[in-house]
């Protein structure tokens, strides 16, 4: 009996060792082929003025806390997008707001009083009314002593149609700023009129409800929301050690905080390879996920990325990060 127990124990230990070896080999980046590809660079809001994050809330007017300007561009404008692509961006992110006359304006804020010389809720205005505003009106780096962009942003708020017509062959990440499903339906109706080749270069993210409505109306478009992220990553974290990729991970986009990445099976190279096979784009963002707009904005930030990382990188300073990869 003792001999039998010893044999069973040895077999159990052997099985555990074999399982551990399988998990390690199946998820280690050491056994994947190295790639010489540069990471995909995603420019948040194009070439934008950045600001300090201390004490920031959803009600904070970020235009009133910008750093001393290092370039002349304002976020979410066609000139800022052109500058971002020229600096090395592969994808530009921008925000959309529906207008009272059934169109989409490219603008970040829910209300107008922070950045512009207008007042009220953005979506309660027509596109023509919004285009008359000075979108550089409220920017200040010295607590209101000077306003370096005042008078320079008149007429610079573009429509979604203008952006996509101006950049027919570029890739974009479109941010829906509400959780209203009708906004997703409206955006699906608009995007359905685009050529399939252009639609393939677009991704839309935002609240769970508008993204679900958009996906239902336009199944071919790549999307992302908290719900789509959870439906992919939770089962992956449970069973991804086997190499299993949930169906929910197919043709979507994942924004992975840098501190969460190492907890994912196969991070980084095997994970990226699996998601690539599922036609899913992976973008790494800074921090722990408490603020998904935190980016890799300095050369020192980039050094924190895993060696040989070839996925997407979220940056608020494409002017600093783009040249790092253009030099290679």
C-alpha positions as CSV (number, residue, x, y, z in Angstrom):
1,X,0.0,0.0,0.0
2,X,2.8,2.4,0.9
3,X,4.5,1.6,-2.4
4,X,1.3,2.4,-4.3
5,X,0.8,5.7,-2.5
6,X,4.4,6.6,-3.3
7,X,3.9,5.8,-7.0
8,X,0.7,7.8,-7.1
9,X,2.4,10.7,-5.4
10,X,5.3,10.6,-7.8
11,X,2.9,10.5,-10.8
12,X,1.0,13.5,-9.4
13,X,4.2,15.5,-8.9
14,X,5.3,14.5,-12.4
15,X,2.0,15.7,-13.8
16,X,2.3,19.0,-12.0
17,X,5.8,19.5,-13.4
18,X,4.7,18.6,-16.9
19,X,1.7,21.0,-16.6
20,X,4.0,23.8,-15.3
21,X,6.4,23.2,-18.1
22,X,3.6,23.4,-20.7
23,X,2.2,26.6,-19.2
24,X,5.6,28.2,-19.2
25,X,6.6,27.2,-22.7
26,X,3.2,28.0,-24.1
27,X,3.2,31.5,-22.7
28,X,6.8,32.5,-22.6
29,X,8.0,35.2,-25.0
30,X,11.4,33.5,-25.0
31,X,10.2,31.0,-27.5
32,X,8.6,33.4,-30.0
33,X,10.3,34.8,-33.0
34,X,11.7,38.3,-32.5
35,X,10.2,41.0,-34.7
36,X,11.9,44.1,-36.1
37,X,8.6,45.9,-36.4
38,X,8.3,49.3,-34.7
39,X,5.3,49.8,-32.3
40,X,2.1,51.3,-33.6
41,X,1.9,54.9,-32.3
42,X,-1.5,56.3,-31.4
43,X,-1.7,60.0,-30.9
44,X,-4.4,61.0,-28.4
45,X,-6.3,64.0,-29.8
46,X,-3.7,64.5,-32.5
47,X,-1.0,67.1,-31.6
48,X,-2.5,68.6,-28.5
49,X,-1.6,70.9,-25.7
50,X,-1.0,68.9,-22.6
51,X,-1.7,69.7,-18.9
52,X,-0.8,68.7,-15.4
53,X,-3.0,66.0,-13.9
54,X,-2.8,66.8,-10.2
55,X,-6.3,66.9,-8.6
56,X,-8.1,66.5,-11.9
57,X,-11.7,65.5,-12.0
58,X,-14.4,65.1,-14.6
59,X,-15.4,68.7,-14.0
60,X,-11.9,70.2,-14.4
61,X,-11.3,72.6,-17.2
62,X,-8.0,71.3,-18.6
63,X,-7.6,74.2,-21.0
64,X,-7.0,76.4,-17.9
65,X,-4.0,74.3,-16.7
66,X,-1.9,73.7,-19.9
67,X,1.9,73.6,-19.8
68,X,3.7,76.4,-21.6
69,X,3.0,75.7,-25.3
70,X,5.7,74.0,-27.2
71,X,3.8,73.9,-30.5
72,X,0.9,75.9,-32.1
73,X,-1.6,73.1,-32.5
74,X,-5.0,72.7,-30.8
75,X,-6.5,69.2,-30.2
76,X,-9.1,67.7,-32.4
77,X,-8.4,69.9,-35.4
78,X,-7.3,69.0,-38.9
79,X,-4.0,70.9,-38.6
80,X,-3.2,69.0,-35.3
81,X,-4.0,65.7,-37.0
82,X,-1.8,66.5,-40.0
83,X,1.0,67.4,-37.6
84,X,0.5,64.2,-35.6
85,X,0.8,62.0,-38.8
86,X,3.8,64.0,-39.9
87,X,5.4,63.3,-36.5
88,X,5.0,59.6,-36.9
89,X,1.5,58.7,-35.7
90,X,0.0,55.6,-37.2
91,X,-3.4,56.3,-35.7
92,X,-5.0,59.5,-34.4
93,X,-7.7,59.5,-31.7
94,X,-10.4,62.2,-31.7
95,X,-13.7,62.9,-30.0
96,X,-17.1,63.4,-31.5
97,X,-20.2,65.2,-30.3
98,X,-23.6,64.9,-32.1
99,X,-25.1,68.3,-33.1
100,X,-28.6,69.6,-33.0
101,X,-28.9,69.3,-36.8
102,X,-28.0,65.6,-36.9
103,X,-24.3,65.9,-37.7
104,X,-21.1,65.2,-35.7
105,X,-18.6,67.8,-34.5
106,X,-15.1,66.8,-33.6
107,X,-14.7,68.3,-30.1
108,X,-13.9,66.9,-26.7
109,X,-16.0,68.7,-24.1
110,X,-19.6,68.1,-23.2
111,X,-20.0,71.9,-22.7
112,X,-18.4,74.9,-24.5
113,X,-17.4,77.2,-21.7
114,X,-14.0,75.7,-20.9
115,X,-12.2,75.9,-24.3
116,X,-14.4,78.2,-26.4
117,X,-16.1,81.6,-26.3
118,X,-19.4,79.9,-26.4
119,X,-21.7,78.7,-23.7
120,X,-24.0,75.7,-23.1
121,X,-24.1,72.0,-24.0
122,X,-22.1,71.3,-27.1
123,X,-24.7,68.9,-28.6
124,X,-27.5,71.5,-28.2
125,X,-25.9,73.6,-31.0
126,X,-25.9,73.2,-34.7
127,X,-22.7,72.5,-36.6
128,X,-22.8,76.0,-38.1
129,X,-23.1,77.6,-34.7
130,X,-20.1,75.5,-33.4
131,X,-18.0,76.4,-36.4
132,X,-18.3,80.1,-35.6
133,X,-16.6,79.6,-32.2
134,X,-13.0,80.3,-31.2
135,X,-11.9,76.9,-29.8
136,X,-8.6,78.4,-28.6
137,X,-10.3,81.0,-26.4
138,X,-9.9,79.4,-23.0
139,X,-6.4,78.1,-23.1
140,X,-4.0,79.5,-20.5
141,X,-0.7,78.4,-19.0
142,X,-0.4,81.2,-16.4
143,X,-3.7,81.1,-14.6
144,X,-5.4,83.6,-16.9
145,X,-2.7,86.2,-17.3
146,X,-2.4,85.4,-21.0
147,X,-4.3,83.4,-23.5
148,X,-1.9,82.4,-26.2
149,X,-4.5,80.8,-28.5
150,X,-7.3,83.3,-28.2
151,X,-8.5,84.4,-31.6
152,X,-6.5,81.6,-33.3
153,X,-9.1,78.9,-33.2
154,X,-12.0,80.6,-35.0
155,X,-13.6,78.1,-37.4
156,X,-11.2,75.3,-36.5
157,X,-13.8,72.9,-35.1
158,X,-14.2,70.3,-37.9
159,X,-17.1,68.0,-38.6
160,X,-16.5,64.2,-38.6
161,X,-17.3,64.3,-42.3
162,X,-14.6,66.9,-43.0
163,X,-12.0,64.9,-41.1
164,X,-12.7,61.6,-42.9
165,X,-12.8,63.4,-46.3
166,X,-9.5,65.1,-45.6
167,X,-7.8,61.9,-44.5
168,X,-9.3,59.1,-46.6
169,X,-6.4,56.7,-46.2
170,X,-5.4,57.3,-42.5
171,X,-6.4,55.4,-39.5
172,X,-8.4,56.9,-36.6
173,X,-9.8,56.0,-33.2
174,X,-13.2,57.7,-32.8
175,X,-14.3,58.4,-29.2
176,X,-18.0,58.6,-28.5
177,X,-18.4,60.8,-25.4
178,X,-21.7,59.6,-24.1
179,X,-23.6,56.4,-23.0
180,X,-26.6,57.1,-25.3
181,X,-27.4,54.2,-27.6
182,X,-29.0,56.5,-30.1
183,X,-25.6,58.1,-30.7
184,X,-24.2,54.7,-31.6
185,X,-27.1,54.2,-34.0
186,X,-26.5,57.6,-35.6
187,X,-22.8,57.0,-36.0
188,X,-23.4,53.6,-37.5
189,X,-25.7,55.2,-40.1
190,X,-23.1,57.8,-41.0
191,X,-20.1,55.4,-41.1
192,X,-22.1,52.8,-43.2
193,X,-21.8,55.2,-46.1
194,X,-18.0,55.0,-46.2
195,X,-16.1,52.7,-48.5
196,X,-15.2,49.4,-47.0
197,X,-11.5,50.1,-47.3
198,X,-11.8,53.3,-45.3
199,X,-14.1,51.7,-42.7
200,X,-11.4,49.0,-42.0
201,X,-9.1,51.8,-40.8
202,X,-11.5,53.1,-38.2
203,X,-12.1,52.0,-34.6
204,X,-14.8,53.4,-32.4
205,X,-14.8,53.3,-28.6
206,X,-16.9,54.8,-25.8
207,X,-19.8,53.9,-23.5
208,X,-21.1,50.4,-23.4
209,X,-24.6,51.3,-24.8
210,X,-23.6,53.4,-27.9
211,X,-20.9,50.9,-28.8
212,X,-23.2,48.0,-28.6
213,X,-25.8,49.8,-30.7
214,X,-23.0,50.8,-33.2
215,X,-21.8,47.2,-33.5
216,X,-25.3,45.9,-34.0
217,X,-25.9,48.4,-36.8
218,X,-22.5,48.0,-38.4
219,X,-21.0,44.6,-37.4
220,X,-17.9,45.1,-39.6
221,X,-16.4,48.0,-37.6
222,X,-13.8,47.5,-34.9
223,X,-15.0,48.7,-31.5
224,X,-14.0,48.9,-27.9
225,X,-15.9,49.6,-24.6
226,X,-15.5,48.4,-21.0
227,X,-18.0,45.7,-21.8
228,X,-16.1,44.4,-24.8
229,X,-12.8,44.5,-22.9
230,X,-14.3,42.5,-20.0
231,X,-15.9,40.0,-22.3
232,X,-12.5,39.3,-23.9
233,X,-10.1,39.6,-21.0
234,X,-11.9,37.9,-18.1
235,X,-12.2,34.5,-19.9
236,X,-8.7,35.0,-21.4
237,X,-7.3,35.4,-17.9
238,X,-9.0,32.2,-16.8
239,X,-8.0,30.0,-19.8
240,X,-5.5,31.9,-21.8
241,X,-2.6,29.8,-20.4
242,X,-3.8,27.1,-22.8
243,X,-3.5,29.4,-25.8
244,X,-7.3,29.8,-25.9
245,X,-8.5,33.1,-27.2
246,X,-12.2,33.8,-26.5
247,X,-14.5,34.6,-29.4
248,X,-15.2,37.9,-27.8
249,X,-11.6,38.9,-28.5
250,X,-12.1,38.7,-32.3
251,X,-11.8,41.9,-34.3
252,X,-11.8,44.4,-31.4
253,X,-9.4,46.7,-29.7
254,X,-7.8,46.4,-26.2
255,X,-6.3,49.2,-24.2
256,X,-4.0,47.5,-21.6
257,X,-2.5,49.5,-18.7
258,X,1.2,48.9,-18.5
259,X,0.9,47.6,-14.9
260,X,-1.8,45.1,-15.9
261,X,0.0,43.7,-19.0
262,X,2.4,41.4,-17.1
263,X,-0.6,39.6,-15.5
264,X,-1.9,38.5,-18.9
265,X,-0.9,35.1,-20.2
266,X,1.9,35.4,-22.8
267,X,2.6,39.1,-22.2
268,X,3.9,40.7,-24.2
269,X,4.9,38.8,-27.4
270,X,2.7,35.7,-27.2
271,X,-0.3,37.8,-26.1
272,X,0.3,40.2,-29.0
273,X,0.7,37.3,-31.4
274,X,-2.6,35.7,-30.3
275,X,-4.5,38.9,-30.5
276,X,-3.1,39.6,-33.9
277,X,-4.3,36.2,-35.1
278,X,-7.7,37.3,-33.8
279,X,-7.5,40.5,-35.8
280,X,-7.5,42.5,-32.6
281,X,-5.3,45.6,-31.9
282,X,-3.6,46.0,-28.6
283,X,-2.7,49.5,-27.3
284,X,-0.7,49.8,-24.1
285,X,-1.6,52.9,-21.9
286,X,0.3,54.3,-19.0
287,X,-0.3,53.5,-15.3
288,X,-2.7,51.0,-13.7
289,X,-5.9,51.7,-15.5
290,X,-7.2,54.4,-13.2
291,X,-6.9,56.9,-16.1
292,X,-6.8,55.4,-19.6
293,X,-5.7,58.7,-21.1
294,X,-2.3,58.4,-19.4
295,X,0.3,57.9,-22.1
296,X,3.9,57.3,-22.9
297,X,4.9,60.9,-23.4
298,X,8.7,61.0,-22.8
299,X,11.7,58.9,-23.9
300,X,11.9,57.8,-20.2
301,X,8.3,56.5,-20.4
302,X,9.1,54.5,-23.4
303,X,12.0,52.8,-21.6
304,X,9.4,51.1,-19.3
305,X,8.0,49.1,-22.2
306,X,9.0,45.5,-22.5
307,X,12.0,44.8,-24.7
308,X,11.0,44.3,-28.3
309,X,7.4,45.4,-27.7
310,X,5.6,45.8,-31.1
311,X,2.1,46.5,-30.1
312,X,0.4,49.9,-29.9
313,X,1.5,52.8,-27.7
314,X,-0.8,55.5,-26.5
315,X,0.9,58.9,-26.4
316,X,-0.2,62.5,-25.6
317,X,3.1,63.8,-27.1
318,X,3.5,62.3,-30.5
319,X,6.0,65.1,-31.2
320,X,8.3,63.6,-28.6
321,X,7.6,59.9,-29.2
322,X,7.3,59.7,-33.0
323,X,10.9,60.8,-33.7
324,X,12.2,58.0,-31.4
325,X,11.0,55.4,-33.8
326,X,11.6,57.4,-37.0
327,X,15.3,57.4,-36.2
328,X,15.4,53.5,-36.1
